[in-house]
Amino acid sequence: MLKKLLVVLGFFFLLLGIIGTLLPVIPTVPFLFVAYFCFNKGSERFRQWYLNSKFHKNYLKALKFYNSVPKIYKILYILGVFCFFIALLTLFYMFSDVILIYIEKFIGLSFKA
């Protein structure tokens, strides 16, 4: 039962890692590490499949070779997080009136002085 749960969790974290390759906001490598750990403890067959997959070869083999995350991945991650927060602040600034009305309506907090 635990091994099946670990395989399901491995696929869940692999999916998050794949989403992380598409969205610069979500980190990729930590999720791929957790997926590898889950596959390693859960099933030998899925572990072998994962070791031969494109995601392992592109992200984790470089980490194994350099003994750290390559600088380009670090730079892209920091830029992605920075762009995400800029976009989030921009959206909040543009729609702050609507957001505050919904907060007042649903939560009951009042922002009027």
DSSP file (Angstrom, degrees, kcal/mol; ACC not computed):
  #  RESIDUE AA STRUCTURE BP1 BP2  ACC     N-H-->O    O-->H-N    N-H-->O    O-->H-N    TCO  KAPPA ALPHA  PHI   PSI    X-CA   Y-CA   Z-CA
    1    1 A M     >        0   0    0      0, 0.0     4,-2.0     0, 0.0     5,-0.1   0.000 360.0 360.0 360.0 -43.8    0.0    0.0    0.0
    2    2 A L  H  >  +     0   0    0      1,-0.2     4,-2.3     2,-0.2     5,-0.2   0.880 360.0  53.1 -66.0 -37.5    2.8    2.4    0.9
    3    3 A K  H  > S+     0   0    0      2,-0.2     4,-1.9     1,-0.2    -1,-0.2   0.888 108.4  49.6 -66.3 -38.1    4.7    1.6   -2.3
    4    4 A K  H  > S+     0   0    0      2,-0.2     4,-2.3     1,-0.2    -1,-0.2   0.904 110.7  50.6 -65.5 -40.7    1.6    2.4   -4.4
    5    5 A L  H  X S+     0   0    0     -4,-2.0     4,-2.7     1,-0.2    -2,-0.2   0.899 109.1  51.4 -63.3 -40.4    1.2    5.7   -2.6
    6    6 A L  H  X S+     0   0    0     -4,-2.3     4,-2.3     2,-0.2    -1,-0.2   0.876 109.3  50.1 -65.0 -37.0    4.8    6.6   -3.2
    7    7 A V  H  X S+     0   0    0     -4,-1.9     4,-2.1     2,-0.2    -2,-0.2   0.917 111.6  48.2 -67.1 -42.0    4.4    5.9   -6.9
    8    8 A V  H  X S+     0   0    0     -4,-2.3     4,-2.1     1,-0.2    -2,-0.2   0.927 113.2  47.8 -63.0 -44.1    1.3    8.1   -7.1
    9    9 A L  H  X S+     0   0    0     -4,-2.7     4,-2.8     1,-0.2     5,-0.3   0.876 108.0  56.8 -63.3 -36.5    3.1   10.8   -5.2
   10   10 A G  H  X S+     0   0    0     -4,-2.3     4,-2.1     1,-0.2    -2,-0.2   0.921 109.1  44.7 -60.3 -44.3    6.0   10.4   -7.6
   11   11 A F  H  X S+     0   0    0     -4,-2.1     4,-2.3     2,-0.2    -1,-0.2   0.861 111.5  54.0 -68.3 -34.5    3.8   11.0  -10.6
   12   12 A F  H  X S+     0   0    0     -4,-2.1     4,-2.1     2,-0.2    -2,-0.2   0.942 112.6  42.5 -63.2 -46.9    2.2   14.0   -8.8
   13   13 A F  H  X S+     0   0    0     -4,-2.8     4,-2.1     2,-0.2    -2,-0.2   0.829 111.8  55.2 -71.0 -30.5    5.6   15.6   -8.1
   14   14 A L  H  X S+     0   0    0     -4,-2.1     4,-2.3    -5,-0.3    -1,-0.2   0.907 107.5  50.2 -64.6 -40.6    6.7   14.8  -11.6
   15   15 A L  H  X S+     0   0    0     -4,-2.3     4,-2.6     2,-0.2    -2,-0.2   0.911 109.8  50.2 -62.9 -42.5    3.6   16.6  -12.9
   16   16 A L  H  X S+     0   0    0     -4,-2.1     4,-2.0     1,-0.2    -1,-0.2   0.881 109.9  51.2 -63.3 -36.6    4.5   19.6  -10.7
   17   17 A G  H  X S+     0   0    0     -4,-2.1     4,-1.1     2,-0.2    -2,-0.2   0.888 109.5  49.7 -65.6 -39.1    8.1   19.5  -12.1
   18   18 A I  H >X S+     0   0    0     -4,-2.3     4,-1.0     2,-0.2     3,-0.6   0.915 110.9  49.0 -65.3 -42.9    6.7   19.4  -15.7
   19   19 A I  H >X S+     0   0    0     -4,-2.6     4,-2.7     1,-0.2     3,-0.5   0.877 106.4  58.6 -62.3 -35.8    4.5   22.4  -14.9
   20   20 A G  H 3< S+     0   0    0     -4,-2.0    -1,-0.2     1,-0.2     8,-0.2   0.775 100.2  55.8 -64.9 -26.5    7.6   24.1  -13.4
   21   21 A T  H << S+     0   0    0     -4,-1.1    -1,-0.2    -3,-0.6    -2,-0.2   0.796 114.2  40.3 -73.7 -26.3    9.3   23.8  -16.7
   22   22 A L  H << S+     0   0    0     -4,-1.0    -2,-0.2    -3,-0.5    -1,-0.2   0.821 116.6  49.3 -90.0 -34.4    6.5   25.7  -18.4
   23   23 A L    ><  -     0   0    0     -4,-2.7     3,-0.7    -5,-0.1    -1,-0.2  -0.922  68.7-151.8-108.8 126.1    5.9   28.3  -15.7
   24   24 A P  T 3  S+     0   0    0      0, 0.0    57,-0.1     0, 0.0    56,-0.1   0.579  90.3  68.8 -72.5  -5.9    8.9   30.2  -14.3
   25   25 A V  T 3  S+     0   0    0     55,-0.1    -5,-0.1    56,-0.1    56,-0.0   0.850  89.7  65.3 -80.0 -35.4    7.1   30.6  -11.0
   26   26 A I  S <  S-     0   0    0     -3,-0.7    -3,-0.1    -7,-0.2     2,-0.1  -0.752  87.6-122.9 -93.6 129.1    7.2   27.0   -9.9
   27   27 A P        -     0   0    0      0, 0.0     4,-0.3     0, 0.0    -7,-0.2  -0.434  20.6-165.1 -69.6 145.8   10.6   25.5   -9.3
   28   28 A T  S  > S+     0   0    0     -8,-0.2     4,-1.9     2,-0.1     3,-0.3   0.893  74.7  55.6 -96.1 -52.0   11.4   22.4  -11.3
   29   29 A V  H  > S+     0   0    0      1,-0.2     4,-2.3     2,-0.2     5,-0.2   0.861 103.4  52.8 -61.6 -43.6   14.4   20.6   -9.8
   30   30 A P  H  > S+     0   0    0      0, 0.0     4,-2.3     0, 0.0    -1,-0.2   0.913 111.0  48.2 -60.5 -39.5   13.1   20.2   -6.2
   31   31 A F  H  > S+     0   0    0     -3,-0.3     4,-2.3    -4,-0.3    -2,-0.2   0.880 110.6  51.2 -66.9 -36.4    9.9   18.5   -7.5
   32   32 A L  H  X S+     0   0    0     -4,-1.9     4,-2.2     2,-0.2    -1,-0.2   0.859 108.7  52.2 -68.8 -33.6   12.0   16.3   -9.7
   33   33 A F  H  X S+     0   0    0     -4,-2.3     4,-2.5     2,-0.2    -2,-0.2   0.935 110.7  46.5 -63.2 -46.4   14.1   15.3   -6.8
   34   34 A V  H  X S+     0   0    0     -4,-2.3     4,-2.5     1,-0.2    -2,-0.2   0.894 111.0  52.9 -64.7 -38.8   11.1   14.4   -4.7
   35   35 A A  H  X S+     0   0    0     -4,-2.3     4,-2.7     2,-0.2     5,-0.2   0.917 109.5  49.1 -61.9 -42.5    9.6   12.4   -7.7
   36   36 A Y  H  X S+     0   0    0     -4,-2.2     4,-2.7     2,-0.2    -2,-0.2   0.920 110.3  50.7 -62.7 -43.1   12.9   10.5   -7.9
   37   37 A F  H  X S+     0   0    0     -4,-2.5     4,-2.1     2,-0.2     5,-0.2   0.923 112.0  47.4 -59.7 -44.5   12.8    9.8   -4.2
   38   38 A C  H  X S+     0   0    0     -4,-2.5     4,-2.0     1,-0.2    -2,-0.2   0.919 114.5  45.6 -64.8 -43.4    9.2    8.5   -4.4
   39   39 A F  H  X S+     0   0    0     -4,-2.7     4,-2.1     2,-0.2     8,-0.5   0.871 110.7  55.1 -66.9 -35.3   10.0    6.3   -7.4
   40   40 A N  H  < S+     0   0    0     -4,-2.7    -2,-0.2    -5,-0.2    -1,-0.2   0.902 117.8  33.7 -64.2 -41.9   13.2    5.0   -5.8
   41   41 A K  H  < S+     0   0    0     -4,-2.1    -1,-0.2    -5,-0.2    -2,-0.2   0.715 123.2  47.3 -84.6 -22.3   11.3    3.9   -2.7
   42   42 A G  H  < S-     0   0    0     -4,-2.0     2,-0.3     1,-0.3    -3,-0.2   0.916 119.4  -4.5 -90.5 -46.4    8.1    2.9   -4.5
   43   43 A S     X  -     0   0    0     -4,-2.1     4,-1.8    -5,-0.2    -1,-0.3  -0.968  41.3-148.9-157.6 132.2    8.9    0.8   -7.6
   44   44 A E  H  > S+     0   0    0     -2,-0.3     4,-2.3     2,-0.2     5,-0.2   0.872 103.1  55.1 -66.7 -37.9   12.1   -0.3   -9.3
   45   45 A R  H  > S+     0   0    0      1,-0.2     4,-2.1     2,-0.2    -1,-0.2   0.929 111.0  42.8 -63.5 -46.2   10.3   -0.3  -12.7
   46   46 A F  H  > S+     0   0    0      2,-0.2     4,-2.6     1,-0.2    -1,-0.2   0.827 111.2  56.6 -70.7 -30.6    9.2    3.3  -12.4
   47   47 A R  H  X S+     0   0    0     -4,-1.8     4,-2.4    -8,-0.5    -2,-0.2   0.931 109.3  45.5 -64.4 -44.2   12.6    4.3  -11.0
   48   48 A Q  H  X S+     0   0    0     -4,-2.3     4,-1.4     2,-0.2    -2,-0.2   0.897 112.9  50.9 -64.4 -40.3   14.3    2.9  -14.2
   49   49 A W  H  < S+     0   0    0     -4,-2.1     4,-0.3     1,-0.2    -2,-0.2   0.921 111.9  47.7 -61.8 -43.0   11.7    4.6  -16.3
   50   50 A Y  H >< S+     0   0    0     -4,-2.6     3,-1.2     1,-0.2     6,-0.4   0.888 107.7  54.5 -67.2 -39.3   12.4    7.9  -14.6
   51   51 A L  H 3< S+     0   0    0     -4,-2.4    -1,-0.2     1,-0.3    -2,-0.2   0.800 112.4  45.0 -65.1 -27.2   16.2    7.6  -14.9
   52   52 A N  T 3< S+     0   0    0     -4,-1.4    -1,-0.3    -3,-0.2    -2,-0.2   0.421  94.3 108.3 -93.6   0.9   15.8    7.1  -18.6
   53   53 A S  S <> S-     0   0    0     -3,-1.2     4,-1.7    -4,-0.3     5,-0.1  -0.317  79.0-117.5 -79.9 162.9   13.3   10.0  -19.0
   54   54 A K  H  > S+     0   0    0      1,-0.2     4,-2.5     2,-0.2     5,-0.2   0.845 111.2  57.8 -65.4 -36.3   14.0   13.3  -20.6
   55   55 A F  H  >>S+     0   0    0      1,-0.2     4,-2.1     2,-0.2     5,-0.7   0.904 107.3  46.6 -66.5 -40.4   13.4   15.3  -17.4
   56   56 A H  I  >>S+     0   0    0     -6,-0.4     5,-2.0     1,-0.2     4,-0.6   0.921 114.1  48.1 -66.4 -42.0   16.0   13.4  -15.5
   57   57 A K  I  <5S+     0   0    0     -4,-1.7     5,-0.3     1,-0.2    -2,-0.2   0.890 116.2  42.6 -67.1 -38.4   18.5   13.7  -18.2
   58   58 A N  I  <5S+     0   0    0     -4,-2.5    -1,-0.2    -5,-0.1    -2,-0.2   0.877 130.8  16.1 -76.8 -37.1   18.0   17.5  -18.7
   59   59 A Y  I  X5S+     0   0    0     -4,-2.1     4,-1.2    -5,-0.2    -3,-0.2   0.872 126.8  38.1-107.9 -49.1   17.8   18.6  -15.1
   60   60 A L  I  X<S+     0   0    0     -5,-0.7     4,-2.2    -4,-0.6    -3,-0.2   0.800 109.6  57.2 -85.3 -27.5   19.1   16.1  -12.6
   61   61 A K  H  ><S+     0   0    0     -5,-2.0     4,-2.4     2,-0.2    -1,-0.2   0.892 107.1  51.1 -68.1 -36.4   22.1   14.7  -14.6
   62   62 A A  H  > S+     0   0    0     -5,-0.3     4,-2.6    -6,-0.3     6,-0.4   0.895 109.8  50.6 -63.7 -38.4   23.5   18.3  -14.8
   63   63 A L  H  X S+     0   0    0     -4,-1.2     4,-1.3     1,-0.2     5,-0.5   0.899 111.0  48.0 -65.5 -39.8   23.0   18.6  -11.1
   64   64 A K  H  < S+     0   0    0     -4,-2.2    -2,-0.2     2,-0.2    -1,-0.2   0.877 114.1  47.3 -67.4 -37.8   24.9   15.3  -10.5
   65   65 A F  H  < S+     0   0    0     -4,-2.4    -2,-0.2     1,-0.2    -1,-0.2   0.919 121.8  33.2 -70.8 -44.5   27.7   16.4  -12.9
   66   66 A Y  H  < S-     0   0    0     -4,-2.6    -1,-0.2     2,-0.3    -2,-0.2   0.552  99.3-130.4 -90.2  -7.5   28.2   19.9  -11.4
   67   67 A N  S  < S+     0   0    0     -4,-1.3     2,-0.3    -5,-0.2    -3,-0.2   0.658  85.4  46.6  61.4  17.9   27.3   18.9   -7.8
   68   68 A S  S    S-     0   0    0     -5,-0.5    -2,-0.3    -6,-0.4    -1,-0.2  -0.956 105.3 -71.5-165.4 175.0   25.0   21.9   -7.8
   69   69 A V        -     0   0    0     -2,-0.3     5,-0.1    -3,-0.1    -6,-0.1  -0.635  60.5-106.8 -75.5 131.2   22.3   23.5   -9.9
   70   70 A P    >>  -     0   0    0      0, 0.0     4,-1.7     0, 0.0     3,-0.7  -0.224  26.3-116.0 -58.5 150.3   23.9   25.2  -13.0
   71   71 A K  H 3> S+     0   0    0      1,-0.3     4,-2.8     2,-0.2     5,-0.2   0.830 112.2  60.1 -59.6 -35.3   24.0   29.0  -12.8
   72   72 A I  H 3> S+     0   0    0      1,-0.2     4,-2.5     2,-0.2    -1,-0.3   0.883 105.5  48.7 -63.8 -36.3   21.7   29.4  -15.8
   73   73 A Y  H <> S+     0   0    0     -3,-0.7     4,-2.2     2,-0.2    -1,-0.2   0.888 111.7  49.6 -68.6 -38.2   18.9   27.5  -14.0
   74   74 A K  H  X S+     0   0    0     -4,-1.7     4,-2.5     2,-0.2    -2,-0.2   0.929 112.7  46.9 -64.2 -44.6   19.5   29.7  -10.9
   75   75 A I  H  X S+     0   0    0     -4,-2.8     4,-2.6     1,-0.2     5,-0.2   0.924 113.2  48.2 -64.0 -45.1   19.3   32.9  -12.9
   76   76 A L  H  X S+     0   0    0     -4,-2.5     4,-2.4    -5,-0.2    -1,-0.2   0.879 111.5  51.1 -64.1 -37.2   16.2   31.8  -14.8
   77   77 A Y  H  X S+     0   0    0     -4,-2.2     4,-2.5     2,-0.2     5,-0.2   0.940 111.5  46.2 -65.1 -46.7   14.5   30.8  -11.5
   78   78 A I  H  X S+     0   0    0     -4,-2.5     4,-2.4     1,-0.2    -2,-0.2   0.917 114.1  48.6 -63.6 -42.7   15.3   34.1   -9.9
   79   79 A L  H  X S+     0   0    0     -4,-2.6     4,-2.7     2,-0.2    -1,-0.2   0.898 111.2  51.2 -62.7 -39.5   14.1   36.0  -13.0
   80   80 A G  H  X S+     0   0    0     -4,-2.4     4,-2.2     2,-0.2    -2,-0.2   0.916 111.3  46.0 -64.4 -43.6   10.9   33.9  -13.1
   81   81 A V  H  X S+     0   0    0     -4,-2.5     4,-2.2     2,-0.2    -1,-0.2   0.912 113.1  50.5 -65.9 -41.5   10.1   34.6   -9.5
   82   82 A F  H  X S+     0   0    0     -4,-2.4     4,-2.2    -5,-0.2    -2,-0.2   0.933 111.5  47.6 -61.1 -46.7   10.8   38.3   -9.9
   83   83 A C  H  X S+     0   0    0     -4,-2.7     4,-2.5     1,-0.2    -1,-0.2   0.870 109.6  54.4 -63.4 -36.7    8.5   38.5  -13.0
   84   84 A F  H  X S+     0   0    0     -4,-2.2     4,-2.6     2,-0.2    -1,-0.2   0.938 110.0  45.3 -62.4 -46.5    5.8   36.6  -11.2
   85   85 A F  H  X S+     0   0    0     -4,-2.2     4,-2.6     2,-0.2    -2,-0.2   0.868 112.2  51.5 -68.7 -34.9    5.8   39.1   -8.3
   86   86 A I  H  X S+     0   0    0     -4,-2.2     4,-2.3     2,-0.2    -1,-0.2   0.932 112.5  46.5 -63.5 -44.4    5.9   42.0  -10.6
   87   87 A A  H  X S+     0   0    0     -4,-2.5     4,-2.5     2,-0.2    -2,-0.2   0.900 112.7  50.1 -64.0 -40.5    2.9   40.6  -12.5
   88   88 A L  H  X S+     0   0    0     -4,-2.6     4,-2.3     2,-0.2    -2,-0.2   0.918 112.2  46.4 -64.8 -43.9    1.1   39.9   -9.3
   89   89 A L  H  X S+     0   0    0     -4,-2.6     4,-2.5     2,-0.2    -1,-0.2   0.876 111.9  52.2 -65.7 -37.2    1.6   43.4   -8.0
   90   90 A T  H  X S+     0   0    0     -4,-2.3     4,-2.5     2,-0.2    -2,-0.2   0.928 110.6  47.1 -64.6 -44.8    0.5   44.8  -11.3
   91   91 A L  H  X S+     0   0    0     -4,-2.5     4,-2.3     1,-0.2    -2,-0.2   0.904 112.4  49.9 -64.0 -40.3   -2.7   42.8  -11.3
   92   92 A F  H  < S+     0   0    0     -4,-2.3     4,-0.3     2,-0.2    -2,-0.2   0.912 111.8  48.4 -64.5 -40.5   -3.4   43.9   -7.7
   93   93 A Y  H >< S+     0   0    0     -4,-2.5     3,-0.6     1,-0.2     4,-0.2   0.912 114.3  46.0 -64.4 -41.9   -2.8   47.5   -8.6
   94   94 A M  H 3< S+     0   0    0     -4,-2.5    -2,-0.2     1,-0.2    -1,-0.2   0.865 127.2  27.1 -70.0 -35.6   -5.0   47.3  -11.6
   95   95 A F  T 3X S+     0   0    0     -4,-2.3     4,-2.6    -5,-0.2    -1,-0.2   0.024  81.3 119.4-117.2  27.0   -7.8   45.5   -9.9
   96   96 A S  H <> S+     0   0    0     -3,-0.6     4,-2.6    -4,-0.3     5,-0.2   0.875  75.5  53.5 -64.1 -37.1   -7.4   46.6   -6.3
   97   97 A D  H  > S+     0   0    0     -4,-0.2     4,-1.8     2,-0.2    -1,-0.2   0.931 112.8  43.4 -62.3 -44.8  -10.8   48.2   -6.1
   98   98 A V  H  > S+     0   0    0      2,-0.2     4,-2.1     1,-0.2    -2,-0.2   0.901 114.1  50.8 -68.0 -41.1  -12.5   45.1   -7.2
   99   99 A I  H  X S+     0   0    0     -4,-2.6     4,-2.2     1,-0.2    -2,-0.2   0.921 110.5  48.6 -63.4 -44.2  -10.4   42.9   -5.0
  100  100 A L  H  X S+     0   0    0     -4,-2.6     4,-2.4     2,-0.2    -1,-0.2   0.864 109.1  53.4 -66.3 -35.2  -11.1   45.0   -1.9
  101  101 A I  H  X S+     0   0    0     -4,-1.8     4,-2.4    -5,-0.2    -1,-0.2   0.926 110.6  47.0 -63.6 -44.2  -14.8   44.9   -2.6
  102  102 A Y  H  X S+     0   0    0     -4,-2.1     4,-2.8     2,-0.2     5,-0.4   0.879 111.1  51.4 -65.9 -37.1  -14.8   41.1   -2.8
  103  103 A I  H  X>S+     0   0    0     -4,-2.2     4,-2.0     1,-0.2     5,-1.1   0.923 112.6  46.0 -64.8 -43.0  -12.8   40.9    0.4
  104  104 A E  H  <5S+     0   0    0     -4,-2.4     4,-0.4     4,-0.2    -2,-0.2   0.894 116.3  46.5 -63.9 -39.6  -15.3   43.2    2.2
  105  105 A K  H  <5S+     0   0    0     -4,-2.4    -2,-0.2    -5,-0.2    -1,-0.2   0.923 124.0  27.6 -71.4 -45.8  -18.2   41.2    0.8
  106  106 A F  H  <5S+     0   0    0     -4,-2.8    -3,-0.2    -5,-0.2    -2,-0.2   0.829 131.9  30.6 -91.7 -34.0  -17.1   37.7    1.5
  107  107 A I  T  <5S-     0   0    0     -4,-2.0    -3,-0.2    -5,-0.4    -2,-0.1   0.784  96.0-128.0 -96.6 -30.6  -14.8   38.0    4.5
  108  108 A G      < +     0   0    0     -5,-1.1     2,-0.3    -4,-0.4    -4,-0.2   0.545  57.4 141.0  95.4   7.5  -16.4   40.9    6.2
  109  109 A L        -     0   0    0     -6,-0.8     2,-0.5    -9,-0.1    -1,-0.3  -0.637  40.4-146.2 -83.1 142.6  -13.3   43.1    6.6
  110  110 A S        -     0   0    0     -2,-0.3    -9,-0.1    -3,-0.1   -10,-0.0  -0.928  17.9-177.0-112.9 132.1  -13.7   46.8    6.0
  111  111 A F        +     0   0    0     -2,-0.5     2,-0.3   -11,-0.1    -1,-0.1   0.262  48.8 113.3-107.5   9.6  -10.9   48.9    4.5
  112  112 A K              0   0    0      1,-0.1    -2,-0.1     0, 0.0     0, 0.0  -0.627 360.0 360.0 -85.5 141.7  -12.7   52.2    4.7
  113  113 A A              0   0    0     -2,-0.3    -1,-0.1     0, 0.0    -3,-0.0   0.458 360.0 360.0 -83.1 360.0  -11.2   54.8    7.1
